[in-house]
Amino acid sequence: MTELDLVSELNQKNSQLNYSIKELRKNGTAYATAEKEYKVLLRTEVLKLRDEGIAVGVIEKIAYGIPSVAEARFKRDCAEVLYKANQEAINCLKLQMRLIENQISREYGANLSD
């Protein structure tokens, strides 16, 4: 690869990184929203079960099996996985950028961190 190719690839990675950071904000907000919705629904169902006289020791186990609670938990878990995958993608892009910068520096003597 030529220096121009490496710089072009570095710029492409930088664009991908900027896009991923914007997506992280969206995914983080979606994750927080899903977490809130799950916790509110779980609390509501736990209180209903308690009012029905269900033993306190089994309320949570029963509540987790209620379809609406299970669906909210699933959505929360999916949002969490997407958020964490986005974080890993950002870390991967940063590493790739450092590797390209090091290759440019090694091969062409250019210091890009200045």
Biopython code that builds the backbone (N, CA, C, O; Angstrom):
import numpy as np
from Bio.PDB.StructureBuilder import StructureBuilder

atoms = [
    (1, "MET", "N", (0.837, -1.184, 0.000)),
    (1, "MET", "CA", (0.000, 0.000, 0.000)),
    (1, "MET", "C", (0.883, 1.249, 0.000)),
    (1, "MET", "O", (1.951, 1.293, 0.610)),
    (2, "THR", "N", (0.398, 2.229, -0.693)),
    (2, "THR", "CA", (1.124, 3.496, -0.708)),
    (2, "THR", "C", (0.692, 4.336, 0.486)),
    (2, "THR", "O", (-0.288, 4.035, 1.168)),
    (3, "GLU", "N", (1.451, 5.390, 0.713)),
    (3, "GLU", "CA", (1.106, 6.295, 1.817)),
    (3, "GLU", "C", (-0.282, 6.893, 1.599)),
    (3, "GLU", "O", (-1.053, 7.047, 2.546)),
    (4, "LEU", "N", (-0.591, 7.223, 0.367)),
    (4, "LEU", "CA", (-1.899, 7.788, 0.044)),
    (4, "LEU", "C", (-3.022, 6.796, 0.360)),
    (4, "LEU", "O", (-4.064, 7.182, 0.888)),
    (5, "ASP", "N", (-2.806, 5.518, 0.037)),
    (5, "ASP", "CA", (-3.791, 4.480, 0.354)),
    (5, "ASP", "C", (-3.996, 4.365, 1.859)),
    (5, "ASP", "O", (-5.123, 4.254, 2.341)),
    (6, "LEU", "N", (-2.883, 4.394, 2.593)),
    (6, "LEU", "CA", (-2.981, 4.275, 4.049)),
    (6, "LEU", "C", (-3.692, 5.475, 4.666)),
    (6, "LEU", "O", (-4.517, 5.314, 5.565)),
    (7, "VAL", "N", (-3.381, 6.653, 4.196)),
    (7, "VAL", "CA", (-4.040, 7.860, 4.706)),
    (7, "VAL", "C", (-5.522, 7.832, 4.354)),
    (7, "VAL", "O", (-6.363, 8.216, 5.168)),
    (8, "SER", "N", (-5.841, 7.381, 3.155)),
    (8, "SER", "CA", (-7.237, 7.257, 2.741)),
    (8, "SER", "C", (-7.975, 6.260, 3.634)),
    (8, "SER", "O", (-9.104, 6.509, 4.057)),
    (9, "GLU", "N", (-7.333, 5.142, 3.914)),
    (9, "GLU", "CA", (-7.940, 4.135, 4.803)),
    (9, "GLU", "C", (-8.119, 4.696, 6.206)),
    (9, "GLU", "O", (-9.132, 4.445, 6.858)),
    (10, "LEU", "N", (-7.130, 5.456, 6.665)),
    (10, "LEU", "CA", (-7.216, 6.087, 7.987)),
    (10, "LEU", "C", (-8.391, 7.059, 8.034)),
    (10, "LEU", "O", (-9.128, 7.094, 9.019)),
    (11, "ASN", "N", (-8.570, 7.844, 6.980)),
    (11, "ASN", "CA", (-9.691, 8.781, 6.924)),
    (11, "ASN", "C", (-11.032, 8.051, 6.908)),
    (11, "ASN", "O", (-12.002, 8.498, 7.520)),
    (12, "GLN", "N", (-11.073, 6.927, 6.204)),
    (12, "GLN", "CA", (-12.291, 6.117, 6.170)),
    (12, "GLN", "C", (-12.614, 5.579, 7.565)),
    (12, "GLN", "O", (-13.766, 5.607, 7.997)),
    (13, "LYS", "N", (-11.595, 5.092, 8.259)),
    (13, "LYS", "CA", (-11.799, 4.586, 9.619)),
    (13, "LYS", "C", (-12.268, 5.710, 10.544)),
    (13, "LYS", "O", (-13.100, 5.489, 11.424)),
    (14, "ASN", "N", (-11.738, 6.899, 10.343)),
    (14, "ASN", "CA", (-12.135, 8.044, 11.154)),
    (14, "ASN", "C", (-13.610, 8.374, 10.926)),
    (14, "ASN", "O", (-14.333, 8.688, 11.871)),
    (15, "SER", "N", (-14.048, 8.304, 9.685)),
    (15, "SER", "CA", (-15.465, 8.533, 9.375)),
    (15, "SER", "C", (-16.338, 7.464, 10.021)),
    (15, "SER", "O", (-17.394, 7.762, 10.579)),
    (16, "GLN", "N", (-15.885, 6.217, 9.937)),
    (16, "GLN", "CA", (-16.632, 5.120, 10.568)),
    (16, "GLN", "C", (-16.692, 5.308, 12.079)),
    (16, "GLN", "O", (-17.714, 5.030, 12.705)),
    (17, "LEU", "N", (-15.598, 5.777, 12.657)),
    (17, "LEU", "CA", (-15.559, 6.013, 14.096)),
    (17, "LEU", "C", (-16.551, 7.101, 14.483)),
    (17, "LEU", "O", (-17.290, 6.946, 15.456)),
    (18, "ASN", "N", (-16.577, 8.191, 13.740)),
    (18, "ASN", "CA", (-17.520, 9.266, 14.032)),
    (18, "ASN", "C", (-18.965, 8.784, 13.929)),
    (18, "ASN", "O", (-19.799, 9.135, 14.764)),
    (19, "TYR", "N", (-19.259, 7.986, 12.914)),
    (19, "TYR", "CA", (-20.594, 7.428, 12.755)),
    (19, "TYR", "C", (-20.928, 6.498, 13.936)),
    (19, "TYR", "O", (-22.033, 6.550, 14.477)),
    (20, "SER", "N", (-19.978, 5.661, 14.326)),
    (20, "SER", "CA", (-20.203, 4.719, 15.427)),
    (20, "SER", "C", (-20.444, 5.444, 16.742)),
    (20, "SER", "O", (-21.231, 4.986, 17.571)),
    (21, "ILE", "N", (-19.781, 6.554, 16.932)),
    (21, "ILE", "CA", (-19.981, 7.326, 18.170)),
    (21, "ILE", "C", (-21.396, 7.907, 18.194)),
    (21, "ILE", "O", (-22.046, 7.915, 19.239)),
    (22, "LYS", "N", (-21.870, 8.389, 17.052)),
    (22, "LYS", "CA", (-23.252, 8.885, 16.980)),
    (22, "LYS", "C", (-24.245, 7.758, 17.250)),
    (22, "LYS", "O", (-25.237, 7.944, 17.955)),
    (23, "GLU", "N", (-23.965, 6.595, 16.682)),
    (23, "GLU", "CA", (-24.830, 5.432, 16.902)),
    (23, "GLU", "C", (-24.803, 4.988, 18.364)),
    (23, "GLU", "O", (-25.813, 4.531, 18.900)),
    (24, "LEU", "N", (-23.653, 5.123, 18.998)),
    (24, "LEU", "CA", (-23.548, 4.743, 20.409)),
    (24, "LEU", "C", (-24.503, 5.578, 21.254)),
    (24, "LEU", "O", (-25.134, 5.065, 22.179)),
    (25, "ARG", "N", (-24.605, 6.836, 20.943)),
    (25, "ARG", "CA", (-25.527, 7.697, 21.684)),
    (25, "ARG", "C", (-26.965, 7.216, 21.484)),
    (25, "ARG", "O", (-27.725, 7.117, 22.447)),
    (26, "LYS", "N", (-27.339, 6.919, 20.241)),
    (26, "LYS", "CA", (-28.690, 6.420, 19.963)),
    (26, "LYS", "C", (-28.928, 5.091, 20.679)),
    (26, "LYS", "O", (-29.962, 4.891, 21.317)),
    (27, "ASN", "N", (-27.955, 4.191, 20.563)),
    (27, "ASN", "CA", (-28.098, 2.878, 21.191)),
    (27, "ASN", "C", (-28.125, 2.984, 22.706)),
    (27, "ASN", "O", (-28.846, 2.238, 23.368)),
    (28, "GLY", "N", (-27.350, 3.902, 23.256)),
    (28, "GLY", "CA", (-27.351, 4.112, 24.700)),
    (28, "GLY", "C", (-28.690, 4.623, 25.190)),
    (28, "GLY", "O", (-29.181, 4.199, 26.236)),
    (29, "THR", "N", (-29.278, 5.534, 24.431)),
    (29, "THR", "CA", (-30.596, 6.063, 24.787)),
    (29, "THR", "C", (-31.657, 4.970, 24.684)),
    (29, "THR", "O", (-32.527, 4.863, 25.548)),
    (30, "ALA", "N", (-31.585, 4.160, 23.628)),
    (30, "ALA", "CA", (-32.534, 3.054, 23.465)),
    (30, "ALA", "C", (-32.389, 2.044, 24.600)),
    (30, "ALA", "O", (-33.383, 1.517, 25.101)),
    (31, "TYR", "N", (-31.169, 1.783, 24.997)),
    (31, "TYR", "CA", (-30.913, 0.853, 26.099)),
    (31, "TYR", "C", (-31.490, 1.403, 27.398)),
    (31, "TYR", "O", (-32.152, 0.676, 28.138)),
    (32, "ALA", "N", (-31.246, 2.669, 27.677)),
    (32, "ALA", "CA", (-31.761, 3.278, 28.908)),
    (32, "ALA", "C", (-33.291, 3.293, 28.916)),
    (32, "ALA", "O", (-33.914, 3.068, 29.953)),
    (33, "THR", "N", (-33.881, 3.556, 27.770)),
    (33, "THR", "CA", (-35.347, 3.565, 27.664)),
    (33, "THR", "C", (-35.907, 2.168, 27.906)),
    (33, "THR", "O", (-36.880, 2.001, 28.641)),
    (34, "ALA", "N", (-35.294, 1.173, 27.287)),
    (34, "ALA", "CA", (-35.746, -0.212, 27.467)),
    (34, "ALA", "C", (-35.583, -0.650, 28.922)),
    (34, "ALA", "O", (-36.434, -1.360, 29.458)),
    (35, "GLU", "N", (-34.498, -0.228, 29.554)),
    (35, "GLU", "CA", (-34.270, -0.556, 30.973)),
    (35, "GLU", "C", (-35.371, 0.063, 31.836)),
    (35, "GLU", "O", (-35.917, -0.594, 32.722)),
    (36, "LYS", "N", (-35.690, 1.320, 31.571)),
    (36, "LYS", "CA", (-36.727, 2.011, 32.338)),
    (36, "LYS", "C", (-38.077, 1.325, 32.166)),
    (36, "LYS", "O", (-38.783, 1.070, 33.142)),
    (37, "GLU", "N", (-38.430, 1.030, 30.922)),
    (37, "GLU", "CA", (-39.717, 0.387, 30.655)),
    (37, "GLU", "C", (-39.811, -0.975, 31.330)),
    (37, "GLU", "O", (-40.855, -1.333, 31.873)),
    (38, "TYR", "N", (-38.733, -1.722, 31.295)),
    (38, "TYR", "CA", (-38.708, -3.037, 31.935)),
    (38, "TYR", "C", (-38.889, -2.907, 33.445)),
    (38, "TYR", "O", (-39.699, -3.620, 34.037)),
    (39, "LYS", "N", (-38.140, -2.003, 34.068)),
    (39, "LYS", "CA", (-38.215, -1.856, 35.524)),
    (39, "LYS", "C", (-39.600, -1.386, 35.975)),
    (39, "LYS", "O", (-40.117, -1.864, 36.985)),
    (40, "VAL", "N", (-40.197, -0.462, 35.239)),
    (40, "VAL", "CA", (-41.531, 0.026, 35.598)),
    (40, "VAL", "C", (-42.556, -1.094, 35.468)),
    (40, "VAL", "O", (-43.391, -1.272, 36.355)),
    (41, "LEU", "N", (-42.505, -1.842, 34.389)),
    (41, "LEU", "CA", (-43.440, -2.949, 34.184)),
    (41, "LEU", "C", (-43.240, -4.035, 35.242)),
    (41, "LEU", "O", (-44.209, -4.562, 35.787)),
    (42, "LEU", "N", (-41.998, -4.362, 35.525)),
    (42, "LEU", "CA", (-41.714, -5.375, 36.548)),
    (42, "LEU", "C", (-42.278, -4.944, 37.898)),
    (42, "LEU", "O", (-42.910, -5.735, 38.598)),
    (43, "ARG", "N", (-42.046, -3.699, 38.254)),
    (43, "ARG", "CA", (-42.546, -3.173, 39.532)),
    (43, "ARG", "C", (-44.069, -3.264, 39.586)),
    (43, "ARG", "O", (-44.636, -3.669, 40.600)),
    (44, "THR", "N", (-44.721, -2.890, 38.499)),
    (44, "THR", "CA", (-46.186, -2.933, 38.446)),
    (44, "THR", "C", (-46.691, -4.361, 38.654)),
    (44, "THR", "O", (-47.625, -4.595, 39.421)),
    (45, "GLU", "N", (-46.067, -5.299, 37.969)),
    (45, "GLU", "CA", (-46.504, -6.697, 38.082)),
    (45, "GLU", "C", (-46.203, -7.274, 39.469)),
    (45, "GLU", "O", (-46.999, -8.045, 40.005)),
    (46, "VAL", "N", (-45.077, -6.910, 40.039)),
    (46, "VAL", "CA", (-44.736, -7.386, 41.388)),
    (46, "VAL", "C", (-45.760, -6.871, 42.393)),
    (46, "VAL", "O", (-46.204, -7.616, 43.266)),
    (47, "LEU", "N", (-46.132, -5.613, 42.274)),
    (47, "LEU", "CA", (-47.130, -5.047, 43.189)),
    (47, "LEU", "C", (-48.489, -5.723, 43.018)),
    (47, "LEU", "O", (-49.187, -5.955, 44.005)),
    (48, "LYS", "N", (-48.874, -6.041, 41.785)),
    (48, "LYS", "CA", (-50.136, -6.755, 41.551)),
    (48, "LYS", "C", (-50.103, -8.121, 42.229)),
    (48, "LYS", "O", (-51.059, -8.523, 42.892)),
    (49, "LEU", "N", (-48.987, -8.827, 42.051)),
    (49, "LEU", "CA", (-48.869, -10.156, 42.661)),
    (49, "LEU", "C", (-48.897, -10.076, 44.176)),
    (49, "LEU", "O", (-49.491, -10.922, 44.844)),
    (50, "ARG", "N", (-48.251, -9.055, 44.710)),
    (50, "ARG", "CA", (-48.253, -8.886, 46.167)),
    (50, "ARG", "C", (-49.669, -8.604, 46.666)),
    (50, "ARG", "O", (-50.084, -9.126, 47.700)),
    (51, "ASP", "N", (-50.407, -7.776, 45.928)),
    (51, "ASP", "CA", (-51.798, -7.479, 46.300)),
    (51, "ASP", "C", (-52.682, -8.717, 46.212)),
    (51, "ASP", "O", (-53.682, -8.821, 46.922)),
    (52, "GLU", "N", (-52.314, -9.656, 45.341)),
    (52, "GLU", "CA", (-53.068, -10.907, 45.206)),
    (52, "GLU", "C", (-52.723, -11.905, 46.304)),
    (52, "GLU", "O", (-53.322, -12.977, 46.378)),
    (53, "GLY", "N", (-51.758, -11.559, 47.158)),
    (53, "GLY", "CA", (-51.401, -12.418, 48.275)),
    (53, "GLY", "C", (-50.380, -13.494, 47.942)),
    (53, "GLY", "O", (-50.226, -14.453, 48.699)),
    (54, "ILE", "N", (-49.687, -13.353, 46.832)),
    (54, "ILE", "CA", (-48.653, -14.312, 46.458)),
    (54, "ILE", "C", (-47.491, -14.188, 47.447)),
    (54, "ILE", "O", (-47.148, -13.081, 47.865)),
    (55, "ALA", "N", (-46.891, -15.307, 47.818)),
    (55, "ALA", "CA", (-45.776, -15.311, 48.761)),
    (55, "ALA", "C", (-44.633, -14.457, 48.222)),
    (55, "ALA", "O", (-44.262, -14.556, 47.053)),
    (56, "VAL", "N", (-44.091, -13.628, 49.084)),
    (56, "VAL", "CA", (-43.046, -12.688, 48.699)),
    (56, "VAL", "C", (-41.844, -13.400, 48.081)),
    (56, "VAL", "O", (-41.228, -12.877, 47.153)),
    (57, "GLY", "N", (-41.510, -14.570, 48.579)),
    (57, "GLY", "CA", (-40.331, -15.295, 48.094)),
    (57, "GLY", "C", (-40.406, -15.747, 46.645)),
    (57, "GLY", "O", (-39.373, -15.987, 46.020)),
    (58, "VAL", "N", (-41.610, -15.864, 46.103)),
    (58, "VAL", "CA", (-41.750, -16.350, 44.731)),
    (58, "VAL", "C", (-42.266, -15.289, 43.760)),
    (58, "VAL", "O", (-42.401, -15.552, 42.565)),
    (59, "ILE", "N", (-42.547, -14.118, 44.261)),
    (59, "ILE", "CA", (-43.125, -13.072, 43.415)),
    (59, "ILE", "C", (-42.235, -12.767, 42.216)),
    (59, "ILE", "O", (-42.717, -12.724, 41.084)),
    (60, "GLU", "N", (-40.944, -12.553, 42.449)),
    (60, "GLU", "CA", (-40.071, -12.203, 41.332)),
    (60, "GLU", "C", (-40.004, -13.314, 40.294)),
    (60, "GLU", "O", (-40.015, -13.041, 39.094)),
    (61, "LYS", "N", (-39.935, -14.569, 40.745)),
    (61, "LYS", "CA", (-39.881, -15.686, 39.803)),
    (61, "LYS", "C", (-41.143, -15.739, 38.950)),
    (61, "LYS", "O", (-41.079, -16.004, 37.750)),
    (62, "ILE", "N", (-42.273, -15.490, 39.567)),
    (62, "ILE", "CA", (-43.532, -15.481, 38.824)),
    (62, "ILE", "C", (-43.571, -14.282, 37.879)),
    (62, "ILE", "O", (-43.971, -14.407, 36.721)),
    (63, "ALA", "N", (-43.154, -13.125, 38.379)),
    (63, "ALA", "CA", (-43.199, -11.898, 37.570)),
    (63, "ALA", "C", (-42.343, -12.032, 36.313)),
    (63, "ALA", "O", (-42.732, -11.557, 35.246)),
    (64, "TYR", "N", (-41.185, -12.674, 36.430)),
    (64, "TYR", "CA", (-40.312, -12.835, 35.265)),
    (64, "TYR", "C", (-40.967, -13.669, 34.170)),
    (64, "TYR", "O", (-40.617, -13.539, 32.997)),
    (65, "GLY", "N", (-41.916, -14.525, 34.545)),
    (65, "GLY", "CA", (-42.588, -15.382, 33.571)),
    (65, "GLY", "C", (-43.817, -14.757, 32.934)),
    (65, "GLY", "O", (-44.391, -15.332, 32.010)),
    (66, "ILE", "N", (-44.226, -13.598, 33.408)),
    (66, "ILE", "CA", (-45.372, -12.911, 32.797)),
    (66, "ILE", "C", (-44.932, -12.452, 31.403)),
    (66, "ILE", "O", (-43.904, -11.788, 31.269)),
    (67, "PRO", "N", (-45.699, -12.798, 30.369)),
    (67, "PRO", "CA", (-45.261, -12.500, 28.993)),
    (67, "PRO", "C", (-44.847, -11.042, 28.749)),
    (67, "PRO", "O", (-43.841, -10.801, 28.082)),
    (68, "SER", "N", (-45.580, -10.093, 29.259)),
    (68, "SER", "CA", (-45.224, -8.686, 29.013)),
    (68, "SER", "C", (-43.903, -8.323, 29.685)),
    (68, "SER", "O", (-43.114, -7.556, 29.133)),
    (69, "VAL", "N", (-43.660, -8.874, 30.876)),
    (69, "VAL", "CA", (-42.395, -8.629, 31.578)),
    (69, "VAL", "C", (-41.251, -9.317, 30.838)),
    (69, "VAL", "O", (-40.182, -8.736, 30.652)),
    (70, "ALA", "N", (-41.487, -10.559, 30.419)),
    (70, "ALA", "CA", (-40.447, -11.289, 29.688)),
    (70, "ALA", "C", (-40.091, -10.567, 28.386)),
    (70, "ALA", "O", (-38.921, -10.493, 28.013)),
    (71, "GLU", "N", (-41.101, -10.038, 27.701)),
    (71, "GLU", "CA", (-40.851, -9.305, 26.448)),
    (71, "GLU", "C", (-40.070, -8.016, 26.713)),
    (71, "GLU", "O", (-39.152, -7.681, 25.964)),
    (72, "ALA", "N", (-40.432, -7.299, 27.772)),
    (72, "ALA", "CA", (-39.709, -6.061, 28.120)),
    (72, "ALA", "C", (-38.265, -6.380, 28.502)),
    (72, "ALA", "O", (-37.348, -5.636, 28.153)),
    (73, "ARG", "N", (-38.066, -7.480, 29.214)),
    (73, "ARG", "CA", (-36.708, -7.881, 29.595)),
    (73, "ARG", "C", (-35.893, -8.266, 28.352)),
    (73, "ARG", "O", (-34.714, -7.931, 28.241)),
    (74, "PHE", "N", (-36.542, -8.972, 27.428)),
    (74, "PHE", "CA", (-35.882, -9.359, 26.179)),
    (74, "PHE", "C", (-35.454, -8.125, 25.393)),
    (74, "PHE", "O", (-34.326, -8.057, 24.905)),
    (75, "LYS", "N", (-36.350, -7.151, 25.271)),
    (75, "LYS", "CA", (-36.021, -5.917, 24.558)),
    (75, "LYS", "C", (-34.880, -5.181, 25.243)),
    (75, "LYS", "O", (-33.998, -4.634, 24.581)),
    (76, "ARG", "N", (-34.900, -5.168, 26.566)),
    (76, "ARG", "CA", (-33.818, -4.530, 27.320)),
    (76, "ARG", "C", (-32.493, -5.237, 27.065)),
    (76, "ARG", "O", (-31.468, -4.595, 26.837)),
    (77, "ASP", "N", (-32.527, -6.570, 27.107)),
    (77, "ASP", "CA", (-31.301, -7.344, 26.879)),
    (77, "ASP", "C", (-30.766, -7.152, 25.461)),
    (77, "ASP", "O", (-29.555, -7.049, 25.266)),
    (78, "CYS", "N", (-31.652, -7.105, 24.478)),
    (78, "CYS", "CA", (-31.228, -6.869, 23.088)),
    (78, "CYS", "C", (-30.609, -5.483, 22.940)),
    (78, "CYS", "O", (-29.596, -5.322, 22.260)),
    (79, "ALA", "N", (-31.214, -4.490, 23.571)),
    (79, "ALA", "CA", (-30.683, -3.125, 23.512)),
    (79, "ALA", "C", (-29.305, -3.063, 24.174)),
    (79, "ALA", "O", (-28.417, -2.353, 23.705)),
    (80, "GLU", "N", (-29.136, -3.805, 25.256)),
    (80, "GLU", "CA", (-27.842, -3.839, 25.947)),
    (80, "GLU", "C", (-26.769, -4.468, 25.053)),
    (80, "GLU", "O", (-25.653, -3.957, 24.960)),
    (81, "VAL", "N", (-27.111, -5.565, 24.407)),
    (81, "VAL", "CA", (-26.161, -6.248, 23.525)),
    (81, "VAL", "C", (-25.752, -5.330, 22.370)),
    (81, "VAL", "O", (-24.576, -5.263, 22.014)),
    (82, "LEU", "N", (-26.711, -4.634, 21.796)),
    (82, "LEU", "CA", (-26.415, -3.715, 20.699)),
    (82, "LEU", "C", (-25.499, -2.586, 21.173)),
    (82, "LEU", "O", (-24.555, -2.213, 20.477)),
    (83, "TYR", "N", (-25.778, -2.055, 22.342)),
    (83, "TYR", "CA", (-24.956, -0.983, 22.910)),
    (83, "TYR", "C", (-23.520, -1.463, 23.144)),
    (83, "TYR", "O", (-22.562, -0.777, 22.789)),
    (84, "LYS", "N", (-23.387, -2.631, 23.734)),
    (84, "LYS", "CA", (-22.046, -3.164, 24.014)),
    (84, "LYS", "C", (-21.303, -3.527, 22.725)),
    (84, "LYS", "O", (-20.090, -3.337, 22.637)),
    (85, "ALA", "N", (-22.017, -4.041, 21.734)),
    (85, "ALA", "CA", (-21.387, -4.351, 20.449)),
    (85, "ALA", "C", (-20.903, -3.067, 19.784)),
    (85, "ALA", "O", (-19.846, -3.048, 19.153)),
    (86, "ASN", "N", (-21.671, -2.007, 19.926)),
    (86, "ASN", "CA", (-21.276, -0.707, 19.378)),
    (86, "ASN", "C", (-20.009, -0.198, 20.063)),
    (86, "ASN", "O", (-19.124, 0.352, 19.408)),
    (87, "GLN", "N", (-19.924, -0.380, 21.372)),
    (87, "GLN", "CA", (-18.711, 0.012, 22.100)),
    (87, "GLN", "C", (-17.501, -0.772, 21.595)),
    (87, "GLN", "O", (-16.423, -0.208, 21.407)),
    (88, "GLU", "N", (-17.683, -2.063, 21.378)),
    (88, "GLU", "CA", (-16.586, -2.893, 20.881)),
    (88, "GLU", "C", (-16.171, -2.479, 19.476)),
    (88, "GLU", "O", (-14.983, -2.486, 19.151)),
    (89, "ALA", "N", (-17.144, -2.118, 18.640)),
    (89, "ALA", "CA", (-16.828, -1.666, 17.283)),
    (89, "ALA", "C", (-15.987, -0.392, 17.339)),
    (89, "ALA", "O", (-15.046, -0.230, 16.563)),
    (90, "ILE", "N", (-16.329, 0.505, 18.255)),
    (90, "ILE", "CA", (-15.560, 1.735, 18.425)),
    (90, "ILE", "C", (-14.132, 1.410, 18.853)),
    (90, "ILE", "O", (-13.179, 1.967, 18.310)),
    (91, "ASN", "N", (-13.984, 0.521, 19.812)),
    (91, "ASN", "CA", (-12.647, 0.127, 20.263)),
    (91, "ASN", "C", (-11.843, -0.512, 19.134)),
    (91, "ASN", "O", (-10.643, -0.270, 19.005)),
    (92, "CYS", "N", (-12.507, -1.324, 18.323)),
    (92, "CYS", "CA", (-11.852, -1.980, 17.193)),
    (92, "CYS", "C", (-11.392, -0.947, 16.169)),
    (92, "CYS", "O", (-10.276, -1.032, 15.655)),
    (93, "LEU", "N", (-12.246, 0.020, 15.874)),
    (93, "LEU", "CA", (-11.869, 1.077, 14.927)),
    (93, "LEU", "C", (-10.681, 1.883, 15.441)),
    (93, "LEU", "O", (-9.773, 2.209, 14.676)),
    (94, "LYS", "N", (-10.685, 2.200, 16.721)),
    (94, "LYS", "CA", (-9.557, 2.943, 17.298)),
    (94, "LYS", "C", (-8.258, 2.154, 17.156)),
    (94, "LYS", "O", (-7.213, 2.710, 16.817)),
    (95, "LEU", "N", (-8.338, 0.860, 17.418)),
    (95, "LEU", "CA", (-7.152, 0.009, 17.285)),
    (95, "LEU", "C", (-6.680, -0.035, 15.831)),
    (95, "LEU", "O", (-5.486, 0.091, 15.561)),
    (96, "GLN", "N", (-7.609, -0.211, 14.907)),
    (96, "GLN", "CA", (-7.242, -0.237, 13.493)),
    (96, "GLN", "C", (-6.593, 1.075, 13.074)),
    (96, "GLN", "O", (-5.635, 1.082, 12.302)),
    (97, "MET", "N", (-7.116, 2.180, 13.583)),
    (97, "MET", "CA", (-6.543, 3.486, 13.249)),
    (97, "MET", "C", (-5.118, 3.613, 13.796)),
    (97, "MET", "O", (-4.230, 4.129, 13.118)),
    (98, "ARG", "N", (-4.912, 3.141, 15.019)),
    (98, "ARG", "CA", (-3.554, 3.183, 15.595)),
    (98, "ARG", "C", (-2.590, 2.326, 14.782)),
    (98, "ARG", "O", (-1.443, 2.715, 14.561)),
    (99, "LEU", "N", (-3.055, 1.164, 14.340)),
    (99, "LEU", "CA", (-2.199, 0.288, 13.534)),
    (99, "LEU", "C", (-1.828, 0.956, 12.208)),
    (99, "LEU", "O", (-0.678, 0.892, 11.773)),
    (100, "ILE", "N", (-2.791, 1.584, 11.586)),
    (100, "ILE", "CA", (-2.510, 2.278, 10.317)),
    (100, "ILE", "C", (-1.558, 3.442, 10.559)),
    (100, "ILE", "O", (-0.617, 3.641, 9.792)),
    (101, "GLU", "N", (-1.795, 4.215, 11.622)),
    (101, "GLU", "CA", (-0.894, 5.324, 11.952)),
    (101, "GLU", "C", (0.532, 4.820, 12.183)),
    (101, "GLU", "O", (1.495, 5.424, 11.711)),
    (102, "ASN", "N", (0.656, 3.726, 12.905)),
    (102, "ASN", "CA", (1.980, 3.146, 13.153)),
    (102, "ASN", "C", (2.634, 2.680, 11.859)),
    (102, "ASN", "O", (3.839, 2.846, 11.671)),
    (103, "GLN", "N", (1.838, 2.095, 10.969)),
    (103, "GLN", "CA", (2.389, 1.634, 9.689)),
    (103, "GLN", "C", (2.861, 2.826, 8.858)),
    (103, "GLN", "O", (3.925, 2.768, 8.241)),
    (104, "ILE", "N", (2.089, 3.887, 8.838)),
    (104, "ILE", "CA", (2.494, 5.092, 8.102)),
    (104, "ILE", "C", (3.776, 5.649, 8.702)),
    (104, "ILE", "O", (4.705, 6.012, 7.980)),
    (105, "SER", "N", (3.817, 5.714, 9.999)),
    (105, "SER", "CA", (4.999, 6.247, 10.682)),
    (105, "SER", "C", (6.242, 5.396, 10.401)),
    (105, "SER", "O", (7.328, 5.916, 10.149)),
    (106, "ARG", "N", (6.051, 4.086, 10.453)),
    (106, "ARG", "CA", (7.161, 3.165, 10.217)),
    (106, "ARG", "C", (7.665, 3.247, 8.774)),
    (106, "ARG", "O", (8.866, 3.329, 8.520)),
    (107, "GLU", "N", (6.726, 3.223, 7.851)),
    (107, "GLU", "CA", (7.099, 3.142, 6.441)),
    (107, "GLU", "C", (7.464, 4.493, 5.817)),
    (107, "GLU", "O", (8.282, 4.565, 4.900)),
    (108, "TYR", "N", (6.854, 5.543, 6.320)),
    (108, "TYR", "CA", (7.060, 6.835, 5.646)),
    (108, "TYR", "C", (7.584, 7.920, 6.565)),
    (108, "TYR", "O", (7.810, 9.050, 6.132)),
    (109, "GLY", "N", (7.779, 7.583, 7.830)),
    (109, "GLY", "CA", (8.381, 8.517, 8.775)),
    (109, "GLY", "C", (7.488, 9.695, 9.133)),
    (109, "GLY", "O", (7.976, 10.709, 9.633)),
    (110, "ALA", "N", (6.205, 9.580, 8.890)),
    (110, "ALA", "CA", (5.282, 10.672, 9.210)),
    (110, "ALA", "C", (4.715, 10.442, 10.607)),
    (110, "ALA", "O", (4.285, 9.335, 10.932)),
    (111, "ASN", "N", (4.715, 11.476, 11.422)),
    (111, "ASN", "CA", (4.142, 11.392, 12.751)),
    (111, "ASN", "C", (2.781, 12.062, 12.709)),
    (111, "ASN", "O", (2.696, 13.289, 12.642)),
    (112, "LEU", "N", (1.694, 11.256, 12.747)),
    (112, "LEU", "CA", (0.343, 11.783, 12.596)),
    (112, "LEU", "C", (-0.246, 12.301, 13.896)),
    (112, "LEU", "O", (-1.288, 12.957, 13.875)),
    (113, "SER", "N", (0.380, 12.030, 15.006)),
    (113, "SER", "CA", (-0.196, 12.453, 16.276)),
    (113, "SER", "C", (0.150, 13.882, 16.631)),
    (113, "SER", "O", (-0.314, 14.378, 17.658)),
    (114, "ASP", "N", (0.942, 14.562, 15.827)),
    (114, "ASP", "CA", (1.284, 15.970, 16.096)),
    (114, "ASP", "C", (0.180, 16.889, 15.671)),
    (114, "ASP", "O", (0.297, 18.105, 15.823)),
]
sb = StructureBuilder()
sb.init_structure("model")
sb.init_model(0)
sb.init_chain("A")
sb.init_seg("    ")
for serial, (resi, resn, name, xyz) in enumerate(atoms, 1):
    if name == "N":
        sb.init_residue(resn, " ", resi, " ")
    sb.init_atom(name, np.array(xyz, "f"), 0.0, 1.0, " ", f" {name:<3s}", serial, name[0])
structure = sb.get_structure()
